[in-house]
C-alpha cells in the first residue's frame, strides 16, 4: 500500500535508544528517562507538503527569510590554547532595546545584522549571580550567529527568560582571524574556553548546548572528550553529519551531491578564504593556486584544511574529526535529531548502533526533512521547535543533582566500554588500549 501521509505533511518520527536508559529524577521526586521527556515535549513532525522530499527541504534553506530578530553583542576572546592561539568571537543575546541602542552607536558596520561589539564598560558589568538557564549554540559550516535556523531555536527560549550565546567558528560571521587557522570540524577548544569563561562570569547558571550540522559534530566531540566531567546539563545535536568520511563519499557519488551541495559549500568556504587570505596563506604547506582552483568542499578541505592542521589527506581529516565514536563517551543527557533523507548528513553515517550502546543518549529521526530544513506549513522549522521544547522541558522538570546520584548507583551495560581492565576501547582516539606486553 502506498503511503500518502506526506500529502498531509505527516513525517514519521522514530526514537532509538539503549534498552535501559539512564534514569533521571524530576523536581517532584519521580523517576523518568530521556525517552519520556523527549516524547512528552517534542511535537509530531508536520512539514510543508509542497517540500515533499529532502532535496526540496534542503534547497528551500536558500530562500531568504528574515527569521526572528535576535540581537547580539560580541566579545572577542584571546585563545588560551598552547598550539592554536589567536582570537575567536562569541555573540551574546541581548534585549531588543539594548541591541537597537547599540546599533545606533556602532562604529563597526561590517558585523552581521543586529550585532554590535560590547563596550569595555558593558563587558565589565556582565558578571551575574543569577541562575537563569543559559544555552550555548554552535552554528553550521561557514555560518554564524545570524543564521535563521539558529535564531529560530534561540527565540522561544530567550523569550522565556533563558540567556544564550553563540560561539562563532574562527573567521565566520564577519569575525577576523589573527592566525592562519580557520575553524575546523575537530576544533572543540574554543567551546571549552567559552564554557570556562561562562562559569566564571555566571557561576549559578545551568549551561546547555545545541549544535547544528558541523557545529553539532563539534558539540558531540566536546561532550565526548569531557565525558563524566562535562558541565553541560544536556545537549542537542541537529543534522549532525556524524561520519564525515561516509558523508563525503555520499556527496561525491551523485550529481546533486557533487554539483549542488558540495559545490555550494565549496563556494561559501572560498568566500572565507578570500576574506581571510592574508592570514591563511601564511601556512607553509598551502599552495594558493590549488586553493583558488578548488570548486568542491573536499577540494577546499584538501588544499586548505589539510596543510593548515597537519593532515596528510582530507580523508584523515574527516576520520579524525567525525563524532560518530565520540558519542560513545558522552555522559550527559544527549539528544540527536536527524532527518533520514538529509542529502548532506547522509543516513548511512547516522550512528544507530552507538545510540543503542549509550544509555545517556537518544536519537530522534524523521523520514523526511532534509538538511537543517524540516520546514513546516506556515513557516518555521520543526527541529528548532523540537529542540527548544525539549530543552525547556529538561530544565523545568529534571533535578540534575539527584539524577547524578541515581546514575552513579545504577548498573547499566555500556556495550563493553566500562568495567574492564583490558582491552579498553577509547572512543575519543578510536583505538583499543592494550597493555605493553
C-alpha positions as CSV (number, residue, x, y, z in Angstrom):
1,X,0.0,0.0,0.0
2,X,1.4,3.4,-1.0
3,X,1.9,5.8,2.0
4,X,0.4,9.1,1.1
5,X,0.7,10.7,4.5
6,X,3.2,13.2,3.1
7,X,0.2,14.9,1.4
8,X,-1.0,16.0,4.8
9,X,2.6,16.8,5.9
10,X,2.9,13.9,8.2
11,X,6.5,12.8,8.7
12,X,7.3,9.6,10.6
13,X,9.3,10.1,13.9
14,X,11.4,7.3,15.3
15,X,13.2,7.2,18.7
16,X,16.2,4.9,19.1
17,X,17.9,4.4,22.5
18,X,19.6,2.0,24.9
19,X,17.4,-0.8,26.2
20,X,17.8,0.6,29.7
21,X,18.1,4.4,29.5
22,X,19.8,6.2,32.4
23,X,17.1,7.1,35.0
24,X,16.6,10.8,35.7
25,X,15.0,12.3,38.8
26,X,12.4,15.0,38.4
27,X,11.9,18.0,40.8
28,X,8.8,16.3,42.1
29,X,10.8,13.2,43.1
30,X,9.6,11.0,40.3
31,X,11.8,8.9,38.1
32,X,11.8,9.5,34.4
33,X,14.1,9.0,31.3
34,X,15.4,11.0,28.4
35,X,13.0,9.0,26.2
36,X,9.9,10.0,28.3
37,X,11.0,13.7,28.4
38,X,11.5,13.8,24.6
39,X,8.2,12.0,23.8
40,X,6.3,14.4,26.1
41,X,7.9,17.6,24.8
42,X,8.7,17.1,21.1
43,X,5.7,17.7,18.9
44,X,4.7,15.5,16.0
45,X,6.6,16.3,12.8
46,X,4.3,18.0,10.4
47,X,6.0,19.5,7.4
48,X,5.2,21.6,4.3
49,X,3.8,19.0,1.8
50,X,4.9,21.2,-1.1
51,X,8.5,20.5,0.0
52,X,7.9,16.8,-0.2
53,X,11.5,15.4,-0.1
54,X,14.9,16.0,1.5
55,X,16.3,17.9,-1.6
56,X,13.4,20.4,-1.7
57,X,13.6,20.9,2.1
58,X,17.3,21.4,1.9
59,X,17.2,23.7,-1.1
60,X,14.5,25.8,0.5
61,X,17.0,26.9,3.1
62,X,18.5,29.2,0.4
63,X,15.2,31.2,0.2
64,X,15.6,34.5,2.0
65,X,13.8,34.5,5.3
66,X,14.2,37.3,7.9
67,X,13.6,34.9,10.8
68,X,13.1,36.1,14.4
69,X,15.0,39.3,15.3
70,X,17.7,38.2,17.8
71,X,20.1,40.9,18.9
72,X,23.7,40.2,19.9
73,X,26.7,41.9,21.4
74,X,30.1,40.4,20.5
75,X,33.1,39.7,22.7
76,X,36.4,38.8,21.1
77,X,38.4,36.3,23.2
78,X,42.1,35.6,23.0
79,X,42.6,31.9,22.8
80,X,44.4,30.2,25.7
81,X,45.3,27.2,23.7
82,X,49.0,26.5,23.6
83,X,49.0,25.2,20.0
84,X,46.2,27.2,18.5
85,X,46.5,30.8,19.7
86,X,44.6,33.7,18.1
87,X,41.1,35.1,18.6
88,X,37.5,34.0,18.3
89,X,34.2,35.7,18.6
90,X,31.3,34.9,20.9
91,X,27.9,36.6,20.4
92,X,25.7,37.1,23.5
93,X,22.0,37.6,23.1
94,X,20.8,40.9,24.4
95,X,17.4,42.6,24.7
96,X,15.9,44.4,21.7
97,X,16.2,47.7,23.4
98,X,19.9,47.2,24.2
99,X,20.6,45.9,20.7
100,X,18.9,48.7,18.9
101,X,20.6,51.3,21.1
102,X,24.0,49.8,20.4
103,X,23.4,49.6,16.7
104,X,22.8,53.4,16.6
105,X,26.2,53.9,18.2
106,X,28.1,51.1,16.5
107,X,31.3,52.1,14.7
108,X,31.9,48.7,13.1
109,X,29.5,48.4,10.3
110,X,31.0,45.1,9.0
111,X,29.3,43.0,11.6
112,X,26.2,40.9,10.8
113,X,22.8,42.5,11.2
114,X,21.6,43.2,14.7
115,X,25.1,42.6,16.1
116,X,27.4,45.1,17.8
117,X,30.5,44.9,20.0
118,X,30.5,45.1,23.7
119,X,32.0,48.3,25.1
120,X,34.6,47.8,27.8
121,X,32.1,49.1,30.4
122,X,29.4,46.8,29.2
123,X,31.6,43.7,29.4
124,X,33.0,44.6,32.8
125,X,29.4,44.7,34.1
126,X,28.2,41.5,32.6
127,X,29.0,39.4,35.6
128,X,25.9,38.0,37.3
129,X,24.9,35.7,40.1
130,X,21.5,34.9,38.6
131,X,20.5,31.3,38.0
132,X,18.7,31.6,34.7
133,X,19.4,28.7,32.3
134,X,21.9,29.5,29.5
135,X,22.2,28.0,26.1
136,X,25.5,27.8,24.1
137,X,25.0,27.3,20.4
138,X,27.3,26.2,17.6
139,X,26.4,27.0,14.0
140,X,26.9,25.1,10.8
141,X,29.7,25.2,8.2
142,X,30.8,28.8,7.4
143,X,27.7,30.1,9.2
144,X,27.3,32.2,12.3
145,X,25.0,33.6,15.0
146,X,22.9,35.3,12.3
147,X,21.7,32.0,10.8
148,X,17.9,31.8,10.7
149,X,17.7,28.1,11.9
150,X,19.8,29.1,14.9
151,X,17.7,32.1,15.8
152,X,14.5,30.1,15.4
153,X,15.9,27.8,18.1
154,X,17.0,30.6,20.5
155,X,13.9,32.8,20.1
156,X,11.4,30.8,22.2
157,X,13.9,30.1,24.9
158,X,15.3,33.6,25.3
159,X,11.7,34.9,25.3
160,X,11.0,32.6,28.2
161,X,13.9,34.0,30.2
162,X,16.9,32.0,29.1
163,X,20.3,33.5,28.4
164,X,22.2,32.5,25.3
165,X,25.4,32.9,23.4
166,X,26.8,31.6,20.1
167,X,30.4,30.5,19.7
168,X,31.3,31.6,16.1
169,X,33.8,29.5,14.2
170,X,37.1,31.3,13.6
171,X,36.7,33.5,10.6
172,X,32.9,33.1,10.5
173,X,30.2,35.7,11.0
174,X,32.4,38.5,9.9
175,X,34.9,37.8,12.6
176,X,38.6,38.4,12.0
177,X,41.4,35.8,12.4
178,X,44.7,36.7,13.7
179,X,46.4,33.4,13.0
180,X,46.4,31.3,9.8
181,X,43.7,28.9,11.1
182,X,40.0,28.9,10.2
183,X,37.6,26.8,12.2
184,X,37.6,23.1,11.6
185,X,35.4,20.1,12.4
186,X,37.6,19.0,15.3
187,X,38.0,22.3,17.0
188,X,36.5,21.9,20.4
189,X,38.9,24.2,22.2
190,X,37.1,27.5,21.7
191,X,33.9,25.9,23.0
192,X,35.8,24.6,26.0
193,X,37.4,28.0,26.7
194,X,34.0,29.7,26.3
195,X,32.4,27.4,28.9
196,X,35.2,28.1,31.3
197,X,34.6,31.8,31.0
198,X,30.9,31.4,31.4
199,X,31.4,29.5,34.6
200,X,33.5,32.4,35.9
201,X,31.0,35.1,34.8
202,X,27.8,33.3,35.7
203,X,28.6,30.7,38.4
204,X,25.0,29.9,39.2
205,X,23.7,29.4,35.6
206,X,23.0,25.9,34.4
207,X,24.5,25.5,31.0
208,X,23.0,23.7,28.0
209,X,24.4,23.1,24.5
210,X,23.0,22.9,21.0
211,X,24.8,22.4,17.7
212,X,23.8,22.5,14.1
213,X,25.4,20.4,11.3
214,X,29.2,20.9,11.6
215,X,28.5,22.6,15.0
216,X,26.7,19.5,16.1
217,X,29.7,17.5,15.2
218,X,31.9,19.8,17.3
219,X,29.5,19.7,20.2
220,X,29.3,15.9,20.2
221,X,33.1,15.7,20.2
222,X,33.3,18.2,23.1
223,X,30.8,16.2,25.1
224,X,32.7,13.0,24.4
225,X,36.0,14.5,25.3
226,X,34.7,15.8,28.6
227,X,32.9,12.6,29.4
228,X,31.8,12.5,33.1
229,X,33.5,15.9,33.7
230,X,31.1,17.6,31.2
231,X,29.5,20.6,32.9
232,X,26.6,20.9,30.4
233,X,23.3,19.7,31.8
234,X,22.1,18.4,28.5
235,X,22.9,18.9,24.8
236,X,21.1,18.6,21.4
237,X,22.7,17.7,18.1
238,X,20.8,18.8,15.0
239,X,21.6,17.5,11.4
240,X,24.9,16.2,12.6
241,X,27.0,14.7,9.7
242,X,28.4,12.2,12.3
243,X,30.6,10.1,10.0
244,X,32.3,12.8,7.8
245,X,34.1,10.2,5.6
246,X,30.8,8.5,4.7
247,X,29.1,11.8,4.1
248,X,31.9,12.9,1.8
249,X,31.7,9.7,-0.2
250,X,27.9,10.1,-0.5
251,X,28.2,13.7,-1.7
252,X,30.6,12.8,-4.4
253,X,28.6,9.8,-5.6
254,X,25.6,11.7,-7.0
255,X,25.2,14.7,-9.4
256,X,23.2,16.7,-6.9
257,X,25.5,15.9,-4.1
258,X,28.6,17.0,-6.0
259,X,27.3,19.8,-8.3
260,X,24.8,21.4,-5.9
261,X,25.6,20.7,-2.3
262,X,29.4,20.2,-2.4
263,X,29.9,23.0,-4.9
264,X,27.8,25.4,-2.8
265,X,29.6,24.6,0.4
266,X,32.9,24.9,-1.5
267,X,31.9,28.3,-2.8
268,X,30.9,29.5,0.7
269,X,34.3,28.4,2.0
270,X,36.2,30.1,-0.8
271,X,34.5,33.3,0.2
272,X,36.0,32.9,3.7
273,X,39.4,32.2,2.1
274,X,39.1,35.4,0.1
275,X,38.1,37.4,3.2
276,X,41.0,36.0,5.3
277,X,43.5,35.4,2.5
278,X,46.3,37.4,4.0
279,X,46.4,35.3,7.1
280,X,45.6,31.9,5.6
281,X,48.4,32.0,3.0
282,X,50.9,32.2,5.9
283,X,50.5,28.4,6.2
284,X,53.8,27.0,4.8
285,X,52.3,23.9,3.1
286,X,49.5,25.8,1.3
287,X,49.5,26.2,-2.5
288,X,47.4,29.2,-3.3
289,X,47.0,28.2,-6.9
290,X,45.4,24.9,-5.9
291,X,43.3,26.7,-3.3
292,X,41.9,29.1,-5.9
293,X,41.2,26.2,-8.3
294,X,39.1,24.5,-5.6
295,X,35.4,24.0,-6.5
296,X,34.1,21.4,-4.2
297,X,34.0,21.0,-0.4
298,X,36.5,18.2,-0.3
299,X,38.9,20.1,-2.5
300,X,38.9,23.1,-0.1
301,X,39.5,20.6,2.8
302,X,42.3,19.0,0.8
303,X,44.1,22.3,-0.1
304,X,43.3,24.5,2.9
305,X,42.3,22.4,6.0
306,X,44.9,19.7,5.5
307,X,48.0,21.9,5.3
308,X,46.5,24.2,8.0
309,X,46.0,21.5,10.6
310,X,48.7,19.0,9.6
311,X,46.5,16.3,8.0
312,X,48.1,14.3,5.0
313,X,44.7,13.9,3.3
314,X,41.1,15.1,3.6
315,X,40.2,11.5,4.5
316,X,42.5,11.6,7.5
317,X,40.9,15.0,8.5
318,X,37.4,13.5,8.2
319,X,38.3,10.4,10.2
320,X,39.9,12.4,13.0
321,X,37.1,15.0,13.2
322,X,34.0,12.9,12.9
323,X,31.9,12.5,16.1
324,X,30.4,9.0,15.5
325,X,32.7,7.4,18.1
326,X,32.8,10.3,20.5
327,X,29.1,9.7,21.0
328,X,30.0,6.5,23.0
329,X,31.9,8.7,25.6
330,X,29.0,11.1,26.2
331,X,27.8,11.0,29.8
332,X,25.2,13.8,29.9
333,X,21.6,13.7,28.6
334,X,22.1,13.9,24.9
335,X,19.5,14.2,22.1
336,X,20.4,13.7,18.4
337,X,17.9,14.9,15.7
338,X,18.4,13.8,12.1
339,X,16.3,13.5,9.0
340,X,16.9,10.3,7.2
341,X,16.5,11.9,3.8
342,X,19.2,14.5,4.6
343,X,21.4,14.7,1.4
344,X,24.3,16.3,3.3
345,X,24.4,14.4,6.6
346,X,23.9,11.0,5.0
347,X,21.7,8.4,6.6
348,X,24.5,5.9,6.1
349,X,26.6,7.9,8.6
350,X,24.0,8.0,11.4
351,X,25.4,6.0,14.4
352,X,22.3,3.9,15.2
353,X,24.3,1.2,17.0
354,X,26.2,3.7,19.0
355,X,23.0,5.3,20.3
356,X,21.8,1.8,21.2
357,X,25.0,1.3,23.3
358,X,24.9,4.6,25.2
359,X,22.1,4.9,27.9
360,X,22.7,8.6,28.2
361,X,21.8,9.3,24.6
362,X,18.6,9.3,22.5
363,X,18.3,9.5,18.7
364,X,15.2,11.1,17.1
365,X,15.0,10.6,13.4
366,X,12.4,11.7,10.9
367,X,11.9,10.1,7.5
368,X,11.6,13.5,5.9
369,X,13.1,16.9,6.4
370,X,16.4,17.4,4.6
371,X,19.4,19.2,6.0
372,X,18.6,21.9,8.5
373,X,15.2,22.1,6.8
374,X,12.1,20.5,8.3
375,X,10.0,23.4,7.1
376,X,6.5,23.5,8.4
377,X,3.5,24.7,6.5
378,X,3.1,28.3,7.6
379,X,6.8,28.8,8.4
380,X,9.4,27.8,10.9
381,X,11.5,24.6,11.2
382,X,10.2,21.6,13.1
383,X,13.7,20.7,14.5
384,X,14.0,24.2,16.0
385,X,10.7,23.8,17.8
386,X,11.6,20.3,18.9
387,X,15.0,21.4,20.3
388,X,13.7,24.4,22.2
389,X,10.7,22.4,23.6
390,X,12.9,19.6,24.7
391,X,15.5,21.8,26.5
392,X,12.7,23.8,28.2
393,X,11.2,20.5,29.5
394,X,14.6,19.3,30.7
395,X,15.3,22.5,32.6
396,X,11.8,22.7,34.1
397,X,11.5,19.1,35.3
398,X,14.9,17.5,35.9
399,X,16.7,17.6,39.2
400,X,20.2,17.1,37.8
401,X,21.9,16.8,41.2
402,X,19.6,14.0,42.3
403,X,19.9,12.4,38.8
404,X,23.6,12.2,39.1
405,X,23.3,10.2,42.3
406,X,20.8,7.9,40.8
407,X,23.0,7.3,37.7
408,X,26.0,6.6,40.0
409,X,24.1,3.8,41.7
410,X,22.8,2.2,38.5
411,X,24.5,-0.7,36.7
412,X,24.0,-0.3,33.0
413,X,25.6,-2.2,30.2
414,X,27.8,0.3,28.2
415,X,28.4,-2.1,25.4
416,X,31.7,-3.3,26.8
417,X,33.2,0.2,27.2
418,X,33.4,0.3,31.0
419,X,34.3,-2.0,33.9
420,X,37.1,-3.8,32.0
421,X,40.8,-3.7,32.6
422,X,41.9,-4.8,29.1
423,X,41.1,-4.4,26.3
424,X,39.6,-0.9,26.7
425,X,38.2,1.0,23.7
426,X,38.9,4.7,23.8
427,X,36.1,6.4,21.8
428,X,37.9,9.7,21.6
429,X,41.0,8.2,19.9
430,X,39.4,5.3,18.1
431,X,41.9,2.8,19.5
432,X,41.8,-0.3,21.6
433,X,44.0,0.2,24.6
434,X,46.2,-2.8,25.5
435,X,49.0,-3.5,27.9
436,X,52.5,-3.1,26.6
437,X,53.1,-6.9,26.7
